Structures are given as structure tokens and as C-alpha cells.
Amino acid sequence: MAARQLSQILWRVLRSGTRSCSSGAPVTQPLPGDTSRSAAEELSRRKHFLGEPMTPFSTFLTDSFGRRHNYLRISLTEKCNLRCQYCMPEEGIPLTPKADLLTTEEILALARLFVKEGIDKIRLTGGEPLIRPDVVNIVAQLHQLEGLRTIGITTNGISLARLLPQLQKAGLSAINISLDTLVPAKFEFIVRRKGFHKVMEGIHKAIELGYNPVKVNCVVMRGLNEDELLDFVALTKGLPLDVRFIEYMPFDGNKWNFKKMVSYKEMLDTVRQQWPELEKLPEEESSTAKAFKIPGFCGQISFITSMSEHFCGTCNRLRITADGNLKVCLFGNSEVSLRDHLRAGASEEELLRIIGAAVGRKKQQHAELFLMVQDFPPAIFSWAPLCVQGLRSSQSFSSQMATLWKGCRVPQAPSPAQQWLGAGSPQRHSSSHLLSDTNPQCLSPESQAPATPSGPLSPSDQLTHVDTEGRAAMVDVGGKPDTERAAMASAVVLLGPVAFKLVQQNQLKKGDALVVAQLAGVQAAKLTSQLIPLCHHVTLSHVQVRLELDSTRHAVVIRASCRARGPTGVEMEALTSAAVAALTLYDMCKAVSRDIVLEEIKLLSKTGGQRGDFHQT
């Protein structure tokens, strides 16, 4: 209806004698008798200038926030020939049986349907898409779809030089190549495989064949490759590259750690110190990258700010996984199987209704993996992510770095990453941090233990939450001095062998139980005064929730610590945090076992109160 009204308005403008246009579009009114341009052609030209589609955009691909999705990413395979540390665990991931993956015919059928509805850009991803034997044929078939303007591919570059000439002939129009370091030894450390020179060969082959720009994706991780920022920027001086620096993001199995993330603003400041003349380039509305160029340089650089400045408001992307699930958000857990409906004989109309319903449920932004932190310094983030840390290596990070990077242009002094990651542990565990102080040892479990207690906590001989008549009452703390308060509490969840194994391997259908329990524990600490009626509201300066697996008992041990400055203690916040984290773990695993037991919810320590410190022995 809106498009029809716009057409009528433009038609009246063309028929009238006015020569103005509020949009700024050039107006050319034909002279009497001039039939070189019909009114319909002029209308078509004007709508193109205004950026309006020639026909109303598909309602099936428009979400409830008005975002039009014209970009589809299709995963061709789950397999990959690398094991990048920020992407997957070293041992790889469980693969879907081949029979459950989309066939070539199914991929093309879905692509054809989406393009018919308005998709004009398709990017092939993986895993590593070039592993798929018929990738060239798929590109050629996609190239024949009317209305599809761009066919891109995101690759690790290992097989690119060999396949690119065939892919170009088939119709490939855009290339993204992942490369996180320019140091061969460091490359092997990051991806856990050899192949640096193959990737470089692939980049030069793309330039040789005329791709411009060739996009190079670089995930920046503190203590690992942020020292190479300027080296990457220098590549754009003589090469037609778009080096895209990507903020380190959390994915299943990548042991994401907030302190390993280098923000866009920090990277930009580093580049500007070397090249103050750096210029900001205009960007399209749906662009995920903030682009910059150094005058005189052949290429450009970009920053993808998925973490510090999300671009959900203009997201135009949909994803189809290798097993045929439609994902409307990269960070969302919600998926719908198009494969199952295809194989059940669903018509195009039925598929479109399913797709439209999924797109209509798309959230305003990807909140599932992130915790809104109002207290976080706004100069750093508009919204702060949950920090997750997991360690499995039996060899310390520092010794690995020294071995693998010896002789490279990498500092041998302990890096921040070495301090944060510390020594390896055979157990899977997770920890979350809110507003950790400046002490670099705040991530260490040893440093979280309170100071040696000054003496046993002497209990009061009177109940403090009742008045003189025995009625419930809130304690008046108005006259108490503000002091630094800290408390730690624990809980144990006995899962049983089946549920324990699924949690340990992160294979629960509901998702990562440890991460969800962490987030619940942090939230619970902040909401304690709303859950426990007579608790005072406390503004917490720090919350930490740690979950560790105890394989001897098939249990998860939870420790929650809280800190604040105020007139009252934070032991209730710590206890509530541990208890709710335990309950959340129970909820995540209850479908697997009904024999789960919660026990040992107790206060471990409390410091800063007038009655002295307490430490559980």
C-alpha cells in the first residue's frame, strides 16, 4: 500500500509543472512533443534514485522492526581444515551426519526461493566452503538466478589460489579471506595448522584476477596479534585490500574472554597515532563495517564493531546452516529447519510462511549472549558482554607462546594474555566478571579469597529483622559507616554421569549450561533486594561467578563473590547468586536427569563488617 501511494505521488509530480524535489533528485521535464522518455521510464528512474525497490519488498523478509533482509549467508559445510582458536576447540566439533546436511539441489532450491523474494546478495560460508567438492558448480548455478547481484565467499584461503580461476568463471564476485597474523609461526599457533603461505598466495591470486577490493578479515585479540595492527594497515598502501579488523566475539567452544577483546576505538586510536590523516569513508545503511582510508593508499581499512557498537538496528542478514536451519540472528539460539519442511514436500507458499514467521520473531538486538551492564564505563561500551573463560590445555600459555613464537617479531615478556589466561587446567570451567578492579590478579581464584579472618563472626543473641513486638522489619543501617564489604558463597550441583558428560562436552540442546548459569548468578546478585524482602539494596562494584567441573562426583561447584562499599554486607548477594546459578543449572539439565541434587549452599567468607571478618574452614 505504501509503495502504491508513493507511485501515485511520483506520478502526480511527473504530470505537474513543478520543477522541485524535496529529495534532491534531479528533475528533467520533457519538452512538448518529446517522446524520448516515457512517464513510466521517468518513474522508474526516480524510484531508482530514491533507493526504492521497483516492487514492494517481500513481507516475508521484513521483520517487525521494519528491517528488510536482502542478504543471505549459506553454510556449505560444517567441516574446516583449520582449528582457529577464536572459532572452535582444538579437537573440532561433533559433525552432523551427511544425510542430515543440505544437498546441492536443496541449497539451490532455497536460494531460488529467497532470491525470488528479494535477496540480492548471497555469501557462501562454512566451516570452510572451499572444502565442498561441488562449490564451483554451486556458484555457477547461483549465477543464473535472475535478481542476484552479488555472489561472495568467505574462506580461510588455504585452497583459494587453486580454485579461484574456476570460481571467477562460474560467477564469483566478492571474496573475504581470513588472516589474523602476518607472522608464519604465529599463524600456526592461532589456527593450529600450517598454511600461511597458501593463504598469502590466495590473496595475491585474487588481486591478480582483478578482485577489488579483496577483503581480508582479521580478528584482533589482545596479547596475540594487536601488535600487528599497523603492519596490516601498511599492506593497504600498495595493494587493493580492505583489511577489516574484527572485534573478538564469543562463539561456542572458543573460550571467549572479555579482556582479550580489543575495542574499535582502541584500534582506531592506534592507527591514528601513526597516520593522523586517516579519513572516515561514507558507509551504506546496512553496512557492518566502519571504513577508513589513508590518503594516497591504494586500499582501505574497516572495523567491524560487533561487540562495542553493535549494528543490529540495520541488520539485513539471514543465515542458513549446513543442516538447513534458518537463523535470523548470528547470536540467537532460535532456529527453524527448512530442510525438514523441504523433505516433507512443503510448497513454496508454505516455506514462505515459515520463513516469514521466523523473520517476524527476530529480536531488536542480539541479547542472548550478552549482559546489559549499566554501571560499565560508557566510554568503553554502550553494552558490555559476559566474560567467559575456559582452560583445557595442560601446557601453560606462556610456555606455548615462547615455543611457537621464538624468533618472531613478538615480545618475549609476559603479555596481558599470559597474565589473564594463566596456567592450563584439565577441567572445563567458566567465570564471569563485572567491574573487576584494577588488580590484574582479580581473575585468579586465589586472589578472590578474603584476607586472613580477624576472628570468628560472633552471632547476635537477638534477631535483627524483627521489631520489639516480633514483627518483620527492615534493619535501619542509616547510622552505619560505609566500608568495603566482600562475601563469597558456594553451591554444589550433583548432576549424575549422563548430565555431567553433556555439560562437560557442551552438548545440551538448551545451550551452554555453564554460561547460562553464570549469567543467572550475576543477575541474581544484582536483584537480591527484589528477591529477599528485607534485604537492603546494594550497589555492587564487583560480581564474579565461577563454575568448575568435579569429575569425581559428577558435580559442578559454584562459587560466587560480591563486593560493594556501603553500610551493610553483601553475603545475601553472594548466597543468592550461588543459589540461583545452581537452580539455573538444574533447569538446564532437568530434561536429561531427575536425580540432580543441589547441596552445600553456604557462606564461605565475609569481610568488612563491624562484627569482624568470617572465613569458613
C-alpha positions in Angstrom: 0.0 0.0 0.0 2.8 2.4 0.9 4.6 1.7 -2.4 1.4 2.2 -4.3 0.9 5.6 -2.6 4.4 6.6 -3.4 3.9 5.7 -7.1 0.8 7.8 -7.2 2.6 10.8 -5.6 5.5 10.5 -8.0 3.1 10.2 -10.9 1.4 13.4 -9.9 4.8 15.1 -9.7 5.7 14.0 -13.2 2.3 15.2 -14.6 2.6 18.6 -12.8 4.7 21.6 -13.9 6.7 21.8 -10.7 10.5 21.5 -11.0 11.4 20.9 -7.4 12.1 17.7 -5.5 12.4 17.5 -1.7 14.7 14.5 -2.1 17.2 16.5 -4.1 16.7 14.3 -7.2 17.5 16.0 -10.5 14.2 16.9 -12.3 14.1 16.8 -16.1 10.7 17.6 -17.6 10.3 16.6 -21.2 9.7 19.3 -23.8 6.3 19.2 -25.6 6.4 16.6 -28.2 9.5 14.9 -26.8 8.7 11.2 -26.5 12.3 10.0 -25.9 11.5 9.2 -22.2 8.1 7.9 -21.2 6.4 8.7 -17.9 6.9 5.1 -16.8 10.6 5.3 -17.6 10.9 8.6 -15.6 9.1 7.0 -12.7 11.5 4.0 -12.9 14.4 6.4 -12.9 13.1 8.4 -9.9 12.4 5.3 -7.8 16.0 4.1 -8.5 17.3 7.5 -7.4 15.3 7.4 -4.2 16.6 3.9 -3.4 13.1 2.4 -3.6 12.7 -1.1 -4.9 10.8 -1.4 -8.2 8.3 -3.6 -6.5 7.3 -3.7 -2.8 9.9 -5.6 -0.7 8.8 -9.1 0.4 6.8 -9.0 3.6 8.2 -12.5 4.4 11.7 -11.0 4.6 10.7 -7.8 6.6 10.8 -8.1 10.4 8.6 -6.4 13.0 11.2 -3.6 13.2 11.0 -2.8 9.5 14.3 -4.3 8.6 14.5 -5.6 5.1 16.6 -8.7 4.7 18.2 -8.8 1.3 21.5 -10.6 2.2 21.6 -14.4 2.7 24.6 -16.4 4.0 24.6 -20.1 3.2 26.9 -22.5 5.0 28.0 -25.2 2.6 29.7 -27.4 5.2 30.4 -27.7 8.9 33.9 -29.0 8.2 37.0 -26.9 8.3 40.7 -27.6 7.6 41.8 -25.2 10.3 41.2 -25.0 14.0 41.3 -21.3 14.7 41.4 -20.6 18.4 38.6 -18.0 18.3 36.3 -20.2 16.3 36.3 -23.8 17.6 38.0 -26.1 20.2 41.3 -27.8 19.2 39.6 -31.2 18.9 37.0 -29.9 16.5 33.2 -30.1 16.8 30.8 -33.0 16.5 29.7 -33.1 12.9 26.2 -33.6 11.6 25.7 -36.9 9.7 26.0 -36.3 5.9 22.4 -37.4 5.4 21.2 -34.5 7.5 23.1 -31.9 5.6 21.5 -29.9 2.7 22.1 -31.4 -0.7 23.1 -29.2 -3.6 19.6 -29.4 -5.0 18.2 -28.2 -1.7 20.7 -25.4 -1.4 19.7 -24.1 -4.9 16.0 -24.6 -4.2 16.2 -22.4 -1.1 18.4 -19.9 -2.8 16.0 -19.6 -5.7 13.1 -19.0 -3.3 14.9 -16.3 -1.3 16.1 -14.5 -4.4 12.6 -14.5 -5.8 11.5 -12.7 -2.6 14.2 -10.0 -2.8 17.6 -11.5 -1.7 20.1 -9.9 -4.0 23.3 -10.9 -2.2 24.4 -14.4 -1.2 27.6 -15.3 0.6 28.8 -18.9 0.9 30.4 -19.8 4.2 31.3 -22.8 6.2 33.1 -24.3 8.0 35.4 -23.8 5.1 33.2 -23.6 1.9 36.0 -24.5 -0.5 36.2 -27.9 1.1 32.9 -28.8 -0.6 33.7 -30.7 -3.8 30.9 -29.0 -5.9 31.4 -25.5 -4.7 32.2 -24.3 -8.3 29.0 -25.8 -9.6 27.0 -24.2 -6.8 28.4 -20.8 -7.7 27.7 -21.4 -11.4 24.1 -22.3 -10.6 23.6 -19.3 -8.3 25.0 -17.1 -11.0 22.0 -18.0 -13.2 19.4 -16.7 -10.7 17.7 -13.6 -12.0 17.9 -10.7 -9.5 21.0 -12.0 -7.7 23.6 -9.2 -8.0 26.4 -10.5 -5.7 27.9 -13.9 -5.0 30.5 -13.8 -2.3 32.5 -16.3 -0.4 34.3 -16.2 3.0 37.3 -18.5 3.1 40.4 -19.2 5.1 42.3 -19.1 1.8 44.1 -22.4 2.1 42.6 -23.7 -1.3 41.8 -20.3 -2.8 44.7 -20.0 -5.3 43.9 -23.3 -6.8 40.1 -22.8 -7.1 39.7 -19.1 -7.7 40.1 -19.1 -11.5 37.3 -21.6 -11.8 35.2 -19.8 -9.3 35.6 -16.5 -11.1 34.5 -18.0 -14.4 31.5 -19.5 -12.6 30.4 -16.0 -11.4 32.0 -15.4 -8.0 32.1 -11.6 -7.5 33.3 -11.0 -3.9 36.0 -12.6 -1.7 36.6 -12.4 2.0 39.8 -14.1 3.2 40.5 -14.7 6.9 44.1 -13.8 8.0 44.9 -12.9 11.6 48.6 -12.5 11.5 51.5 -11.8 9.1 53.9 -13.9 11.1 54.0 -17.5 9.9 54.8 -19.1 13.3 52.1 -17.1 14.9 49.7 -18.2 12.2 50.3 -21.8 13.0 49.7 -21.1 16.7 46.4 -19.3 16.0 44.9 -21.8 13.5 46.7 -24.9 14.9 47.7 -25.8 11.3 50.3 -24.9 8.7 49.3 -22.9 5.6 50.3 -19.3 5.9 52.0 -19.2 2.5 49.0 -20.8 0.8 46.8 -18.0 2.2 49.1 -15.3 1.0 49.2 -17.0 -2.4 45.4 -16.9 -2.4 45.3 -13.2 -1.6 47.7 -12.4 -4.4 45.8 -14.6 -6.8 42.6 -12.6 -6.1 44.4 -9.4 -6.7 45.9 -10.8 -9.9 42.4 -11.8 -11.2 41.1 -8.3 -10.6 39.0 -8.5 -7.4 38.9 -5.0 -5.9 38.8 -4.8 -3.1 40.0 -8.1 -1.7 38.6 -8.2 1.8 40.9 -9.5 4.5 39.3 -10.4 7.8 41.5 -10.0 10.9 40.1 -11.0 14.3 42.1 -8.9 16.8 42.9 -10.5 20.1 44.8 -8.8 22.9 48.1 -10.4 23.7 48.1 -12.3 20.5 48.0 -10.0 17.4 47.1 -6.5 18.3 50.7 -5.6 17.9 50.4 -6.2 14.2 47.6 -3.6 13.6 50.0 -1.1 11.9 51.6 -3.9 9.7 48.2 -4.8 8.4 47.3 -1.2 7.7 50.6 -0.8 5.8 49.5 -3.5 3.4 46.8 -1.2 2.0 49.4 1.3 0.8 50.2 -0.6 -2.4 47.6 -3.3 -2.6 43.8 -3.0 -3.3 42.8 -4.6 0.0 40.1 -3.8 2.5 41.6 -5.0 5.8 38.7 -5.5 8.2 39.6 -5.6 11.9 37.0 -7.6 13.7 36.4 -7.3 17.5 36.8 -10.7 19.1 33.4 -12.3 19.6 32.1 -15.2 21.6 31.2 -18.5 19.9 30.7 -22.0 21.2 34.0 -23.5 22.2 36.2 -20.5 21.5 37.0 -19.8 25.2 36.0 -16.2 24.8 37.4 -13.8 27.3 36.4 -10.2 27.6 39.9 -9.0 28.4 41.2 -10.5 25.1 38.9 -8.2 23.2 40.4 -5.0 21.7 37.7 -2.4 21.0 37.2 -0.5 17.8 38.1 2.8 19.5 41.3 1.5 20.9 42.3 0.1 17.5 41.4 3.4 15.7 43.5 5.4 18.2 46.5 3.2 17.5 46.2 3.7 13.7 45.6 7.4 14.0 48.8 7.8 16.1 50.7 6.5 13.1 48.5 8.1 10.4 46.7 11.1 11.8 45.4 11.9 8.3 43.2 8.9 8.3 39.8 9.7 6.8 36.4 8.3 7.5 34.6 6.9 4.4 30.8 7.1 3.9 29.0 3.8 4.6 25.9 2.2 3.5 23.0 1.9 5.9 23.2 -1.8 6.3 27.0 -2.0 6.4 28.6 -3.8 9.3 31.9 -2.1 8.9 33.2 1.4 9.6 35.5 2.2 6.7 38.6 4.5 6.7 41.3 5.3 4.2 44.7 6.9 4.4 45.1 9.5 1.6 47.3 8.1 -1.2 46.9 4.5 -0.1 45.6 2.0 -2.7 43.3 0.1 -0.3 41.4 0.9 2.9 40.7 -0.4 6.4 37.5 -1.2 8.2 36.4 -2.0 11.7 33.6 -4.5 12.5 32.3 -3.4 15.9 30.1 -6.4 16.8 30.8 -6.0 20.5 31.4 -2.4 21.3 28.9 -0.7 18.9 26.5 -3.3 17.6 24.7 -2.7 14.2 21.6 -4.7 14.9 19.3 -1.7 14.0 20.2 -2.0 10.4 20.8 -5.8 10.1 19.8 -7.1 6.7 21.2 -10.6 7.1 19.7 -14.1 7.3 21.7 -17.4 7.6 21.1 -20.9 6.5 23.2 -23.5 8.3 24.8 -26.5 6.6 22.0 -28.7 8.0 19.3 -26.5 6.7 18.3 -24.4 9.7 17.3 -20.7 9.2 19.0 -18.4 11.7 17.7 -14.8 11.7 20.5 -13.7 14.1 24.0 -15.0 14.4 23.9 -14.7 18.2 20.4 -16.1 18.6 19.5 -19.6 19.7 16.3 -19.7 17.7 16.4 -21.8 14.5 13.8 -23.3 12.2 14.6 -26.3 10.0 13.9 -25.5 6.3 15.4 -28.9 5.4 12.7 -30.8 7.3 9.9 -28.9 5.6 11.6 -29.3 2.2 11.9 -33.0 2.6 8.3 -33.2 3.8 7.2 -31.8 0.5 6.3 -28.3 1.6 5.2 -25.9 -1.1 6.8 -22.6 -1.8 3.9 -20.8 -0.1 4.3 -23.0 3.0 8.0 -22.4 3.1 7.5 -18.6 2.8 5.0 -18.6 5.7 7.6 -20.5 7.8 10.4 -18.1 6.8 8.1 -15.1 7.4 7.2 -16.3 10.8 10.9 -16.7 11.8 11.9 -13.3 10.4 8.9 -11.8 12.2 10.2 -13.1 15.5 13.7 -11.6 15.1 14.7 -9.6 18.2 15.7 -6.0 18.1 19.3 -6.8 19.0 21.3 -9.9 19.9 20.9 -10.1 23.6 21.1 -13.8 24.2 24.9 -13.9 24.8 25.3 -10.5 26.5 24.7 -8.9 29.8 23.5 -5.4 30.0 25.7 -3.6 32.5 24.5 -0.1 33.4 27.5 0.5 35.6 30.1 -0.2 33.0 32.1 2.8 31.9 30.1 4.3 28.9 33.3 5.5 27.2 34.3 1.9 26.6 31.0 0.1 25.8 27.4 1.0 25.2 26.6 -2.5 26.4 29.1 -4.9 28.0 29.4 -8.6 27.2 29.5 -11.5 29.5 33.1 -12.7 30.1 33.6 -16.4 29.7 36.9 -18.1 30.3 37.7 -21.8 29.8 41.0 -23.6 30.0 41.9 -27.1 29.0 45.5 -27.1 27.8 47.9 -29.0 30.0 50.7 -26.7 29.0 50.9 -23.1 30.2 50.0 -20.4 27.7 53.3 -18.7 28.3 55.4 -21.8 27.5 53.4 -22.4 24.3 54.0 -18.8 23.2 57.6 -19.0 24.0 58.0 -22.2 22.0 55.9 -21.2 19.0 56.9 -17.5 18.6 60.6 -17.8 19.3 62.5 -15.8 16.8 59.4 -13.9 15.6 58.6 -10.2 16.0 56.7 -10.9 19.2 57.7 -9.6 22.7 59.1 -12.4 24.9 58.0 -10.6 28.0 54.8 -11.9 29.6 51.8 -10.4 27.7 48.5 -9.4 29.2 47.0 -12.6 27.7 49.5 -14.7 29.6 48.5 -13.0 32.9 44.9 -13.4 32.2 44.9 -17.0 31.0 47.5 -18.3 33.5 48.3 -22.0 33.6 46.2 -24.6 32.0 43.6 -26.8 33.6 42.2 -30.2 32.5 38.8 -29.2 33.7 36.2 -27.1 31.8 35.3 -24.1 33.9 33.8 -20.7 33.4 33.9 -17.4 35.1 32.1 -14.1 34.7 33.3 -10.7 35.8 31.5 -7.5 36.3 33.6 -4.4 37.0 36.7 -6.1 38.2 39.0 -3.7 39.9 42.4 -2.7 38.5 44.2 -5.6 40.3 45.5 -7.8 37.5 45.1 -10.8 39.7 41.4 -10.4 40.2 40.8 -13.3 37.8 42.8 -15.7 39.9 40.8 -17.9 42.3 43.5 -17.5 44.9 43.2 -13.7 44.8 39.4 -13.9 45.4 39.9 -15.5 48.8 39.4 -12.8 51.6 42.3 -11.8 53.7 43.0 -13.9 56.8 40.0 -13.5 59.0 40.4 -11.3 62.1 38.3 -13.7 64.1 35.1 -15.7 64.1 31.9 -13.9 63.4 30.1 -13.5 66.7 26.4 -14.1 66.2 23.9 -11.7 67.7 21.8 -13.0 70.6 18.8 -11.2 69.0 17.1 -11.5 65.6 17.8 -8.2 63.8 14.9 -8.4 61.3 12.1 -8.3 63.9 10.9 -5.4 65.9 10.2 -5.4 69.7 6.8 -6.9 69.1 8.2 -9.8 66.9 7.0 -8.4 63.6 9.2 -8.5 60.5 11.1 -5.2 60.0 14.0 -3.9 57.9 17.1 -3.1 59.8 18.0 0.6 59.9 21.5 1.0 58.6 21.4 4.8 58.2 23.8 5.3 61.0 26.4 2.8 60.0 29.6 3.9 58.3 30.4 3.0 54.7 33.1 0.3 54.5 34.4 -2.0 51.9 32.3 -5.2 52.0 33.0 -8.6 50.4 31.5 -12.0 50.6 31.8 -15.4 48.9 29.3 -18.2 48.8 29.2 -21.6 47.2 26.8 -24.3 46.0 27.3 -27.8 44.6 25.1 -29.4 41.9 25.3 -33.2 41.7 24.4 -33.8 38.1 25.0 -37.6 37.7 27.2 -39.1 35.0 24.9 -38.5 32.0 24.1 -34.9 32.5 27.6 -34.2 33.7 29.1 -35.6 30.4 26.7 -33.4 28.3 27.6 -30.3 30.3 31.3 -31.1 30.1 31.2 -31.5 26.3 28.8 -28.6 26.0 26.2 -30.7 24.1 23.0 -29.9 25.9 20.2 -29.0 23.4 19.3 -25.9 25.5 22.8 -24.5 25.0 25.9 -23.9 27.2 24.7 -24.6 30.7 27.7 -23.1 32.4 27.4 -19.8 30.6 23.7 -19.5 31.2 24.2 -20.3 34.9 26.9 -17.7 35.2 24.7 -15.0 33.7 21.8 -16.0 36.0 24.1 -15.8 39.0 25.3 -12.3 38.1 21.8 -11.1 37.5 20.6 -12.7 40.8 23.3 -10.9 42.8 22.2 -7.5 41.4 18.5 -8.3 42.1 18.8 -9.7 45.6 16.9 -6.9 47.3 14.0 -7.6 45.0 14.0 -11.4 45.7 14.7 -11.3 49.5 12.1 -8.9 51.1 14.1 -7.5 54.0 17.4 -7.1 52.2 18.8 -3.6 51.6 19.6 -2.6 48.0 23.3 -2.7 47.5 25.2 -1.1 44.6 27.7 -3.8 43.7 31.1 -2.8 42.5 32.1 -6.4 41.5 30.4 -9.7 40.9 32.2 -12.9 40.0 30.6 -16.3 39.3 32.9 -19.3 38.8 31.7 -22.8 37.8 34.1 -25.7 37.9 33.5 -29.4 37.0 34.3 -32.0 39.6 34.5 -35.3 37.6 34.9 -37.4 40.8 31.4 -36.5 42.0 29.9 -35.7 38.6 29.2 -32.3 40.0 29.5 -28.6 39.3 31.0 -26.5 42.1 29.8 -22.9 42.0 31.5 -20.0 43.8 30.0 -16.5 43.8 31.8 -13.5 45.2 30.4 -9.9 45.6 32.0 -6.6 46.6 30.5 -3.2 47.4 31.1 -0.2 49.5 28.3 0.6 51.9 26.8 0.3 55.4 25.6 -3.3 55.0 27.2 -6.6 54.0 26.8 -8.5 50.7 26.6 -12.1 52.0 23.0 -12.3 50.8 24.0 -11.2 47.3 26.7 -13.9 47.2 24.4 -16.6 48.6 21.6 -15.6 46.2 24.0 -15.6 43.3 25.3 -19.1 44.0 21.8 -20.5 44.7 20.2 -19.1 41.5 23.2 -20.2 39.4 22.6 -23.7 40.9 18.9 -23.6 40.2 19.6 -22.5 36.6 22.0 -25.4 36.1 19.2 -27.7 37.4 16.8 -26.2 34.9 19.2 -26.6 32.0 19.8 -30.3 32.8 16.4 -31.5 34.2 15.3 -32.9 30.8 18.3 -35.3 31.0 18.1 -36.4 34.6 15.6 -36.2 37.5 18.3 -37.2 40.0 20.0 -33.8 40.2 20.8 -32.7 43.8 21.6 -29.2 45.0 23.6 -29.1 48.2 26.2 -27.2 50.2 24.7 -23.8 49.6 26.7 -21.9 52.2 28.6 -18.7 53.0 32.4 -19.2 52.7 33.6 -15.8 53.8 32.5 -12.3 54.7 34.7 -9.3 55.3 34.3 -5.6 56.1 31.5 -5.7 58.8 31.6 -4.2 62.3 31.4 -7.7 63.8 34.6 -8.8 62.3 35.6 -11.0 59.4 34.4 -14.6 58.8 36.1 -17.4 56.9 34.6 -20.9 56.6 37.2 -23.5 57.4 
